[in-house]
């Protein structure tokens, strides 16, 4: 197993550990949860960079990388709903978009169509990660800046999530129509 795939597996392994800290109730457990989340999220860009640089792109990596991303963001969203930091409807919209895109990718692949991840989709992921990190660190950030930066960033992430989902649907149907 190459280094890139090991980093992807590390991201998956860190998810339950992140959740334990996020749901725990001891001094600074939210800080440690945020740190684990940020560490796990940082492996996303790193594993892709390493795989491309070393020319070690594998089918396992192609499968696990997007799965690990979705698992991490979904775990964070559900955890933040559980601890009362975000409304459940936002989690449902964001997770629903991921199901929609994954389903469209499956249908497209069955038709022999590959729709690559767009820059908009990658930007959406970055904004989601930053927003979720800020929400996890809310107890530290809000007293310092005077408002919930995480909440503002979450709404920005929601806008990018919906728009990138719309963009993905349009591009998918345009490619299917061309066939």
PyMOL commands that set and color helices and strands:
alter all, ss='L'
color gray80, all
select helices_A, chain A and resi 3-23+29-53+59-82+88-110+119-136+138-145+149-178
alter helices_A, ss='H'
color red, helices_A
deselect
rebuild
show_as cartoon
